[in-house]
Amino acid sequence: MLFAVTGASGHIGLNLVPKLVEQGHKVRALVHRSRIGLKGLDIEIIKGSLSDIDSLNELARGADVLIHLAAYISLTRNKVEENKCLEINVAGTRNVLEAARIQRVPRVIHTSSVHAALAKGPSYAVDHKTQLNLGPGVDHYSRTKALAEQEAIKAFKQGREIVIVRPTAVIGPKDYRPSDLGLFIDDFLKRKVPALVTGGFDFVDARDVSKGIILAAEKGRPGQPYFLSGRYATVRELAEILEQSSGVKKPAFTFPGRVAKMATPLASVYYDLTGKRPRFTRYSIEHLEKGSRVDRSLSERHLGYTPRPLEDTIADTVRWFGSGEFNRED
């Protein structure tokens, strides 16, 4: 089979594409800038972007399955970031779906996010029936992922085979342009994390997400959202597993979220002055406070999806970051 993949050079893509090749599939990958992690793979590269309709049509032409991974993640609140989220997550998804329609791609796997579902906190579980996260005060990333999912649902209602997957917080090896979680782990290993915050989230291995996407391509029911989750852990529990895997002591102090939020204006000034990517923001703390548990029973029943233990993921991730392969982009 020929798989067309957007976001092939992202964290999930760099775990998914080699797996597809290993299984004997042909892969055509859309790459915007970086090809790091894809070198040496027997795949076809299409240079382009989600706003370049010609490149999207070239990507989709003759494909049996199109997997849409590309997205823009933002944890800050300003108009520039909001516009980027709208342009890439919403308009970009619309363009991908249109190219797949024009090129008559039989099946599309739309990679959404747990953030597209309305979270109510760790005492609640989100599942495939949870409403989309479109209410007032929603951060740009969550809202635009929910809007993108609406585009996918619209295409399904028009008779298309669109399957939706919702990964939780992705962690694991091959995080070449490190995600916020990857940067946290790298900072932890370098003893640069001075303190922790309360709250938690569901963390999933990028390799398990890749496995889940392939299962969705094979078995997923069109129009159905499937959660690709791992295990819920508090930030402190995550740090304890990191300590066990690396031998680096976890920070002694854990600040309540409400206290940590008071420091976010100062952090914002720091990021503005240094030009570094914002990670410690009000949004990031709120995500940890609202980090609902995830009911993935539908994915288990329909797809046969099962994730590996979080301890195994952390151990492999620590080894990978220790190898020095990644390209840190602060």
KOLKOLKOL-326171 format. One record per residue: residue in three letters; y, z, x of N, C-alpha, C in turn. Coordinates in steps of 0.05 Angstrom, whole numbers. Each point is the difference from the previous one (the first is absolute). Layout:
N
('ALA' (Y Z X) (Y Z X) (Y Z X))
...
END
This chain:
330
('MET' (-24 0 17) (24 0 -17) (25 0 17))
('LEU' (21 -11 -10) (26 0 13) (18 21 -12))
('PHE' (8 20 16) (18 21 -9) (27 -6 12))
('ALA' (21 0 -17) (27 -2 8) (12 29 -1))
('VAL' (14 8 21) (9 28 2) (30 1 7))
('THR' (16 13 -16) (27 6 8) (0 28 13))
('GLY' (20 5 17) (0 27 13) (-23 4 19))
('ALA' (-10 -22 12) (-23 2 17) (4 16 25))
('SER' (25 2 9) (6 15 25) (8 29 -6))
('GLY' (-3 9 -25) (6 28 -6) (-24 17 4))
('HIS' (2 26 -5) (-21 19 6) (-26 -7 -15))
('ILE' (2 -5 -26) (-24 -7 -15) (-10 -27 9))
('GLY' (18 -19 3) (-8 -27 7) (-15 -1 26))
('LEU' (8 16 20) (-13 -1 26) (-28 13 -1))
('ASN' (-6 14 -21) (-27 10 -4) (-16 -18 -18))
('LEU' (14 -13 -19) (-13 -18 -19) (-9 -27 12))
('VAL' (19 -13 14) (-5 -27 10) (-25 -1 18))
('PRO' (-2 18 20) (-25 -1 17) (-25 5 -16))
('LYS' (2 16 -21) (-24 6 -17) (-8 -26 -15))
('LEU' (19 -14 -10) (-6 -25 -14) (-13 -20 19))
('VAL' (11 -2 24) (-11 -19 21) (-28 9 7))
('GLU' (-4 26 3) (-27 10 7) (-21 -7 -22))
('GLN' (9 -1 -25) (-18 -6 -22) (-4 -30 -3))
('GLY' (13 -16 17) (-5 -29 0) (19 -16 -17))
('HIS' (21 13 -10) (20 -14 -16) (21 -14 17))
('LYS' (12 -21 -11) (23 -12 13) (25 15 -9))
('VAL' (19 3 18) (25 15 -6) (24 -17 7))
('ARG' (19 -1 -18) (26 -12 5) (20 22 -4))
('ALA' (15 6 20) (18 23 0) (29 -7 1))
('LEU' (16 11 -18) (29 -4 1) (12 21 19))
('VAL' (15 -10 20) (12 18 20) (30 -6 1))
('HIS' (16 21 -3) (29 -3 0) (10 -1 29))
('ARG' (-6 22 15) (9 1 28) (-22 7 19))
('SER' (-9 25 -1) (-19 10 19) (-29 -9 -5))
('ARG' (-14 -8 22) (-28 -7 -2) (-17 21 15))
('ILE' (12 22 7) (-15 21 15) (-24 9 -16))
('GLY' (-22 2 13) (-25 9 -13) (-16 -23 -12))
('LEU' (12 -24 -2) (-14 -24 -11) (-10 -19 22))
('LYS' (10 5 24) (-6 -19 22) (-30 1 6))
('GLY' (-11 -24 4) (-29 -2 7) (-18 -3 -25))
('LEU' (11 3 -24) (-16 -3 -24) (-1 -29 -8))
('ASP' (-22 -9 -10) (-4 -28 -8) (11 -3 -29))
('ILE' (27 -1 -2) (13 -3 -26) (22 -21 2))
('GLU' (9 -9 -23) (22 -19 -2) (26 16 -5))
('ILE' (20 -5 16) (25 14 -4) (21 -18 -13))
('ILE' (12 10 -21) (23 -14 -13) (25 17 5))
('LYS' (19 -12 13) (25 15 5) (18 -4 -24))
('GLY' (10 22 -10) (17 -1 -24) (7 27 -10))
('SER' (8 1 -25) (8 26 -12) (-3 -2 -31))
('LEU' (4 22 -13) (-3 1 -29) (22 -15 -14))
('SER' (22 -6 14) (22 -15 -13) (-2 -30 7))
('ASP' (-19 -7 17) (-4 -28 8) (-22 -13 -18))
('ILE' (8 -14 -21) (-19 -10 -19) (-19 -20 13))
('ASP' (10 -16 18) (-17 -21 13) (-23 14 15))
('SER' (7 21 15) (-21 13 16) (-20 14 -19))
('LEU' (9 10 -23) (-19 13 -18) (-19 -20 -13))
('ASN' (11 -24 -6) (-17 -21 -11) (-21 -9 21))
('GLU' (9 -2 25) (-18 -7 22) (-22 21 3))
('LEU' (8 25 -2) (-19 22 2) (-21 -1 -22))
('ALA' (9 -5 -25) (-18 1 -23) (-17 -24 -4))
('ARG' (8 -23 12) (-14 -25 -5) (-30 2 7))
('GLY' (-17 -5 -20) (-29 -1 4) (-13 28 3))
('ALA' (15 21 -3) (-12 27 4) (-17 8 -24))
('ASP' (-22 14 5) (-16 11 -21) (11 27 -10))
('VAL' (11 15 18) (12 26 -7) (26 3 16))
('LEU' (21 9 -14) (25 7 14) (4 30 -1))
('ILE' (2 13 23) (5 29 1) (29 5 8))
('HIS' (15 12 -18) (28 5 5) (4 29 9))
('LEU' (5 2 26) (4 26 13) (29 6 6))
('ALA' (16 -21 6) (27 4 11) (17 16 -18))
('ALA' (16 19 12) (18 17 -16) (21 12 19))
('TYR' (21 10 -12) (21 14 16) (1 29 -9))
('ILE' (-4 18 19) (0 29 -6) (27 12 8))
('SER' (12 14 -17) (26 14 6) (0 28 -11))
('LEU' (9 19 16) (2 27 -9) (29 10 -1))
('THR' (19 -19 0) (28 7 -1) (13 -10 -26))
('ARG' (23 11 -6) (13 -7 -25) (27 -13 6))
('ASN' (0 -26 2) (25 -15 2) (-4 -29 -11))
('LYS' (22 -14 -4) (-2 -26 -14) (-14 -21 17))
('VAL' (5 2 26) (-13 -20 18) (-31 3 -1))
('GLU' (-10 24 1) (-28 5 -1) (-11 -7 -28))
('GLU' (15 6 -21) (-9 -7 -27) (-3 -31 -2))
('ASN' (20 -14 10) (-1 -30 -2) (-24 -11 16))
('LYS' (-6 12 23) (-23 -10 15) (-26 5 -15))
('CYS' (-2 23 -13) (-24 6 -16) (-3 -19 -23))
('LEU' (23 -6 -13) (-1 -19 -22) (-7 -28 9))
('GLU' (11 -8 23) (-4 -27 10) (-29 -4 9))
('ILE' (-11 19 14) (-27 -3 11) (-22 9 -19))
('ASN' (3 23 -12) (-21 11 -17) (-2 -14 -27))
('VAL' (23 -6 -12) (0 -12 -27) (2 -30 1))
('ALA' (22 -10 11) (3 -30 1) (-22 -12 17))
('GLY' (-7 13 22) (-21 -10 18) (-27 -2 -15))
('THR' (-6 21 -15) (-25 -1 -16) (1 -22 -20))
('ARG' (23 -4 -13) (2 -22 -20) (-4 -27 14))
('ASN' (10 -3 24) (-4 -25 14) (-29 -5 8))
('VAL' (-13 21 9) (-28 -2 7) (-17 -7 -24))
('LEU' (5 13 -22) (-15 -6 -25) (5 -29 -9))
('GLU' (24 -9 3) (7 -28 -8) (-14 -20 18))
('ALA' (-1 5 26) (-13 -18 18) (-30 0 -6))
('ALA' (-12 23 -6) (-28 1 -8) (-5 -16 -25))
('ARG' (18 1 -19) (-3 -15 -25) (2 -30 6))
('ILE' (20 -8 15) (3 -29 6) (-24 -11 15))
('GLN' (-10 16 18) (-23 -9 17) (-27 6 -13))
('ARG' (1 11 -24) (-24 6 -16) (-21 17 15))
('VAL' (11 21 12) (-18 20 14) (-15 15 -22))
('PRO' (-27 0 1) (-16 12 -21) (5 30 -4))
('ARG' (5 15 22) (3 29 -3) (21 11 20))
('VAL' (16 18 -10) (21 13 16) (-5 30 0))
('ILE' (1 13 23) (-1 29 3) (28 9 6))
('HIS' (12 14 -18) (27 10 4) (-1 29 10))
('THR' (10 5 24) (-1 27 11) (26 14 -8))
('SER' (-4 18 -18) (22 17 -10) (1 26 16))
('SER' (4 22 -12) (2 26 14) (-4 23 -19))
('VAL' (-9 22 9) (-2 24 -16) (28 7 -10))
('HIS' (21 -8 15) (28 6 -8) (8 -15 -25))
('ALA' (-15 -21 -7) (7 -15 -25) (-7 16 -25))
('ALA' (-18 21 3) (-8 16 -22) (17 26 -1))
('LEU' (7 9 -23) (17 23 -4) (-15 26 8))
('ALA' (9 13 21) (-13 25 10) (14 24 -12))
('LYS' (-16 20 -7) (11 24 -13) (-4 25 17))
('GLY' (-13 -3 23) (-5 23 18) (-29 4 5))
('PRO' (-6 17 20) (-28 4 9) (-18 13 -21))
('SER' (11 11 -21) (-17 11 -21) (-10 -21 -19))
('TYR' (10 -24 3) (-7 -23 -18) (-15 -21 17))
('ALA' (-15 -17 -14) (-13 -22 12) (10 -26 -12))
('VAL' (7 -20 17) (7 -26 -11) (-26 -17 -1))
('ASP' (-2 -17 -20) (-23 -18 -3) (9 -27 -10))
('HIS' (-18 -17 -7) (7 -27 -8) (16 -2 -26))
('LYS' (1 23 -15) (15 0 -25) (28 12 4))
('THR' (7 10 23) (26 12 5) (22 -21 -2))
('GLN' (22 6 -13) (21 -19 -4) (14 -7 26))
('LEU' (13 -23 1) (14 -9 24) (24 17 5))
('ASN' (8 2 25) (21 18 9) (27 -14 -2))
('LEU' (11 -1 -24) (25 -15 -4) (22 16 -13))
('GLY' (-3 26 0) (20 17 -13) (25 4 17))
('PRO' (20 15 -10) (24 5 15) (-4 16 25))
('GLY' (15 -6 21) (-1 16 25) (-23 -8 18))
('VAL' (-15 -21 -6) (-23 -8 16) (11 -14 26))
('ASP' (-13 6 22) (9 -12 25) (-5 -30 0))
('HIS' (14 -15 18) (-1 -29 0) (-29 -11 4))
('TYR' (-14 12 19) (-27 -11 5) (-18 3 -24))
('SER' (-1 24 -11) (-18 5 -23) (7 -18 -23))
('ARG' (26 -2 -6) (8 -16 -23) (-7 -29 4))
('THR' (6 -10 24) (-5 -29 5) (-30 -7 1))
('LYS' (-17 19 9) (-28 -4 -1) (-10 0 -28))
('ALA' (12 16 -17) (-7 0 -29) (9 -26 -13))
('LEU' (24 -9 7) (10 -26 -10) (-18 -23 9))
('ALA' (-9 1 25) (-17 -21 11) (-27 0 -15))
('GLU' (-9 24 -7) (-25 2 -15) (3 -13 -28))
('GLN' (24 4 -11) (6 -13 -26) (-2 -31 2))
('GLU' (9 -10 23) (-2 -29 4) (-30 -9 1))
('ALA' (-16 16 13) (-29 -6 1) (-13 2 -27))
('ILE' (8 20 -16) (-11 3 -27) (9 -24 -17))
('LYS' (25 -8 3) (9 -23 -15) (-16 -25 6))
('ALA' (-7 -5 25) (-16 -23 8) (-28 3 -12))
('PHE' (-11 24 -1) (-26 5 -12) (0 -7 -30))
('LYS' (21 8 -13) (2 -5 -29) (4 -30 -6))
('GLN' (7 -15 20) (2 -29 -3) (-26 -14 6))
('GLY' (-21 16 4) (-27 -11 4) (-10 -2 28))
('ARG' (15 12 19) (-7 -1 28) (-19 23 8))
('GLU' (-16 -5 21) (-18 21 11) (15 16 20))
('ILE' (13 21 -9) (16 18 18) (-12 27 0))
('VAL' (-9 10 23) (-11 27 2) (20 16 17))
('ILE' (5 25 -9) (20 17 12) (-14 23 15))
('VAL' (8 5 25) (-10 23 14) (24 18 8))
('ARG' (-4 26 -1) (21 19 6) (-9 19 22))
('PRO' (5 -6 26) (-6 18 21) (18 25 -1))
('THR' (-10 22 10) (16 24 3) (14 -1 27))
('ALA' (5 23 13) (14 0 26) (-19 -10 22))
('VAL' (6 -23 11) (-19 -13 19) (3 11 28))
('ILE' (-23 6 12) (-1 12 26) (-23 -13 15))
('GLY' (-1 1 26) (-23 -10 15) (8 -18 23))
('PRO' (-21 -10 14) (4 -17 24) (14 -26 -7))
('LYS' (8 -14 22) (13 -26 -2) (27 1 -13))
('ASP' (14 22 3) (27 4 -10) (19 -9 22))
('TYR' (0 -26 6) (14 -10 23) (30 3 -1))
('ARG' (12 -5 -23) (29 5 -4) (1 25 -18))
('PRO' (-2 23 13) (-8 24 -15) (15 6 -25))
('SER' (-16 7 -20) (11 9 -26) (12 27 4))
('ASP' (13 10 -22) (11 27 2) (-22 21 6))
('LEU' (-23 -3 -12) (-22 18 5) (-9 -3 29))
('GLY' (-1 -25 10) (-8 -5 27) (20 13 20))
('LEU' (25 -2 -6) (21 13 17) (-3 30 0))
('PHE' (-7 11 -24) (-4 29 -2) (-23 8 19))
('ILE' (-22 -15 -1) (-23 7 17) (7 -3 29))
('ASP' (14 -21 7) (8 -4 28) (18 22 9))
('ASP' (19 8 -17) (18 22 7) (-16 26 3))
('PHE' (-19 5 -18) (-16 24 2) (-15 1 26))
('LEU' (-12 -22 8) (-16 -1 25) (18 4 24))
('LYS' (26 -7 -2) (19 3 22) (15 27 -3))
('ARG' (-9 16 -19) (12 27 -4) (30 -3 -8))
('LYS' (6 -20 -16) (28 -4 -8) (4 8 -30))
('VAL' (-19 12 -12) (3 9 -28) (6 30 1))
('PRO' (25 8 -5) (8 28 3) (-10 18 -22))
('ALA' (-3 -11 -24) (-8 16 -23) (-12 -18 -22))
('LEU' (-13 12 -19) (-12 -15 -22) (15 6 -26))
('VAL' (-6 -15 -20) (12 5 -27) (-23 4 -20))
('THR' (6 13 -22) (-20 4 -21) (-5 -27 -14))
('GLY' (-21 0 -16) (-7 -24 -15) (-23 -14 12))
('GLY' (-9 -21 -12) (-23 -15 9) (-2 -27 -13))
('PHE' (-21 -15 8) (-3 -26 -11) (-30 -8 3))
('ASP' (-7 -22 -13) (-26 -12 4) (1 -20 23))
('PHE' (-16 5 20) (0 -17 24) (-26 -16 0))
('VAL' (3 -26 6) (-23 -18 0) (-1 -17 26))
('ASP' (-24 -5 10) (-4 -16 24) (6 -30 -5))
('ALA' (15 -12 17) (7 -29 -3) (-26 -17 -1))
('ARG' (-21 9 14) (-25 -15 0) (-13 2 -28))
('ASP' (3 23 -13) (-12 3 -27) (16 -16 -20))
('VAL' (27 -1 3) (16 -17 -17) (-9 -29 3))
('SER' (-4 -9 24) (-9 -27 5) (-27 -5 -14))
('LYS' (-18 19 3) (-26 -2 -14) (4 -2 -30))
('GLY' (18 17 -11) (5 0 -28) (12 -26 -10))
('ILE' (17 -12 16) (12 -26 -8) (-21 -22 -1))
('ILE' (-18 0 19) (-22 -20 0) (-18 5 -25))
('LEU' (-6 25 -6) (-16 6 -24) (15 -9 -25))
('ALA' (26 4 -1) (16 -9 -23) (-1 -30 -3))
('ALA' (0 -15 23) (-2 -29 -1) (-27 -8 -11))
('GLU' (-20 15 6) (-28 -7 -9) (-6 9 -28))
('LYS' (10 25 -7) (-10 12 -25) (22 9 -19))
('GLY' (25 0 9) (22 11 -16) (4 -15 -26))
('ARG' (8 15 -21) (5 -12 -26) (30 -7 -2))
('PRO' (6 -25 -7) (28 -9 -2) (16 18 -18))
('GLY' (25 5 9) (18 17 -16) (-4 30 4))
('GLN' (-20 7 15) (-7 28 3) (11 12 27))
('PRO' (15 22 -1) (9 12 25) (-22 19 10))
('TYR' (-6 -2 26) (-20 17 13) (13 16 22))
('PHE' (-3 27 -1) (10 17 21) (-19 0 24))
('LEU' (11 -5 23) (-15 1 25) (10 25 15))
('SER' (-12 22 -6) (9 26 10) (-20 11 21))
('GLY' (9 22 12) (-17 14 19) (-4 29 -8))
('ARG' (17 17 12) (-1 29 -7) (27 12 0))
('TYR' (5 17 -20) (25 15 -1) (0 22 21))
('ALA' (22 2 15) (2 22 20) (29 8 2))
('THR' (5 25 3) (28 9 5) (8 -8 28))
('VAL' (26 0 5) (9 -7 27) (-12 19 21))
('ARG' (-2 26 -8) (-11 19 19) (-30 -6 5))
('GLU' (-15 -7 -21) (-28 -7 4) (-3 -24 18))
('LEU' (18 -19 -4) (-1 -24 17) (5 8 29))
('ALA' (20 18 5) (5 9 27) (-23 15 12))
('GLU' (-14 15 -17) (-24 15 10) (-22 -19 9))
('ILE' (-4 -22 -15) (-20 -19 8) (9 -14 26))
('LEU' (26 -6 2) (10 -12 24) (-4 18 24))
('GLU' (4 26 -4) (-4 20 22) (-30 0 8))
('GLN' (-18 0 -19) (-28 -1 6) (-9 -25 16))
('SER' (13 -23 -8) (-8 -25 13) (12 -4 27))
('SER' (24 11 4) (15 -6 25) (2 24 19))
('GLY' (-3 24 -10) (4 23 17) (30 8 2))
('VAL' (18 -15 -13) (28 7 0) (5 20 -22))
('LYS' (14 22 6) (5 20 -19) (19 -9 -22))
('LYS' (-5 7 -24) (18 -7 -22) (24 18 0))
('PRO' (22 -9 -11) (24 17 -1) (-5 26 -15))
('ALA' (14 21 8) (-5 26 -12) (14 3 -27))
('PHE' (22 -15 -4) (16 5 -24) (-3 -23 -20))
('THR' (0 8 -26) (-1 -20 -22) (23 7 -19))
('PHE' (18 -18 -3) (24 4 -17) (-6 -9 -28))
('PRO' (10 15 -20) (-2 -10 -28) (16 -25 -3))
('GLY' (-9 -17 -18) (14 -26 -5) (29 3 -6))
('ARG' (7 21 -16) (28 4 -9) (17 6 24))
('VAL' (-11 14 20) (15 7 25) (3 -25 17))
('ALA' (-22 -15 2) (0 -25 16) (20 -20 -10))
('LYS' (3 -1 -27) (19 -19 -12) (28 6 9))
('MET' (7 25 5) (27 7 8) (7 -12 27))
('ALA' (-20 -6 16) (5 -11 26) (1 -31 0))
('THR' (-6 -12 -22) (-2 -30 0) (28 -13 4))
('PRO' (22 11 -8) (26 -13 6) (5 -1 30))
('LEU' (-8 21 15) (3 -1 29) (-19 -20 13))
('ALA' (-24 -2 -12) (-19 -19 11) (10 -29 -5))
('SER' (14 -4 -22) (11 -26 -6) (21 -8 20))
('VAL' (17 19 8) (20 -5 20) (-13 -7 27))
('TYR' (-21 15 6) (-15 -5 25) (-12 -29 1))
('TYR' (-12 -8 -22) (-11 -27 -2) (21 -22 2))
('ASP' (23 5 -12) (22 -19 1) (11 -3 29))
('LEU' (2 23 14) (10 -1 27) (-19 -12 20))
('THR' (-26 5 -4) (-20 -9 20) (-11 -27 -7))
('GLY' (3 -9 -26) (-12 -25 -9) (-30 1 -4))
('LYS' (-11 25 0) (-29 3 -3) (-7 -2 -30))
('ARG' (-25 -8 -5) (-9 -3 -28) (-2 27 -14))
('PRO' (13 3 -23) (0 25 -14) (-28 7 -9))
('ARG' (-9 25 5) (-26 10 -9) (3 26 -14))
('PHE' (17 18 10) (5 26 -12) (23 -3 -20))
('THR' (-7 -7 -25) (21 -5 -20) (-7 16 -25))
('ARG' (19 1 -19) (-5 13 -25) (-23 -12 -15))
('TYR' (-2 -27 1) (-22 -15 -13) (-27 8 12))
('SER' (-2 1 27) (-25 7 12) (-10 28 -7))
('ILE' (19 18 -2) (-7 28 -8) (-8 1 -29))
('GLU' (14 -15 -17) (-7 -1 -29) (-27 -12 -4))
('HIS' (-7 -20 16) (-27 -12 -2) (-22 21 6))
('LEU' (5 17 20) (-19 21 7) (-1 21 -22))
('GLU' (23 6 -12) (0 20 -22) (-14 -10 -25))
('LYS' (2 -26 -5) (-12 -12 -24) (-27 -12 5))
('GLY' (-10 3 24) (-25 -13 7) (-23 7 -18))
('SER' (-4 -16 -21) (-22 5 -19) (-27 -5 13))
('ARG' (-20 13 -11) (-27 -7 7) (-7 -26 -15))
('VAL' (-20 -14 11) (-6 -27 -11) (-29 -1 -10))
('ASP' (-3 -10 -25) (-26 -4 -12) (-8 -29 6))
('ARG' (-19 -4 19) (-9 -27 7) (-27 -7 -12))
('SER' (-8 15 -21) (-26 -4 -12) (-5 -28 -9))
('LEU' (21 -14 -9) (-3 -27 -9) (-7 -19 23))
('SER' (13 5 23) (-6 -16 24) (-29 5 9))
('GLU' (-10 25 -3) (-27 6 8) (-20 -14 -19))
('ARG' (6 0 -26) (-18 -12 -20) (0 -31 2))
('HIS' (24 -11 0) (2 -30 -1) (-5 -13 27))
('LEU' (10 12 21) (-1 -13 26) (-21 11 20))
('GLY' (-9 25 -5) (-17 13 19) (15 10 24))
('TYR' (26 7 -5) (18 9 22) (-5 29 7))
('THR' (-3 6 25) (-1 28 10) (14 2 27))
('PRO' (18 18 4) (14 3 25) (-15 19 19))
('ARG' (7 -1 25) (-12 17 20) (15 27 1))
('PRO' (-12 21 13) (14 25 2) (26 -2 15))
('LEU' (20 15 -9) (26 0 13) (-2 8 30))
('GLU' (-18 19 6) (-4 9 27) (-8 -23 19))
('ASP' (-17 -18 -10) (-8 -24 16) (24 -18 4))
('THR' (16 -4 -21) (23 -17 3) (20 10 21))
('ILE' (5 26 -2) (19 13 19) (-10 -2 29))
('ALA' (-26 5 3) (-12 -1 27) (3 -28 12))
('ASP' (-6 -21 -16) (2 -27 9) (30 -8 5))
('THR' (17 10 -17) (29 -6 3) (11 13 26))
('VAL' (-7 24 5) (8 14 24) (-9 -16 25))
('ARG' (-25 -9 0) (-10 -16 22) (15 -26 3))
('TRP' (6 -12 -23) (14 -26 2) (29 3 11))
('PHE' (14 20 -10) (27 5 11) (-1 8 29))
('GLY' (-21 14 8) (-4 8 27) (-5 -24 19))
('SER' (-10 -22 -12) (-6 -24 16) (25 -14 10))
('GLY' (23 5 -13) (25 -12 8) (4 -29 -8))
('GLU' (-17 -9 -20) (2 -28 -8) (24 -7 -18))
('PHE' (10 21 -14) (20 -7 -20) (28 -5 12))
('ASN' (16 -13 -15) (27 -7 8) (20 16 -17))
('ARG' (9 23 11) (17 17 -16) (28 -12 -3))
('GLU' (8 -3 -25) (26 -12 -7) (17 22 -13))
('ASP' (14 15 15) (18 21 -11) (25 -13 -11))
END
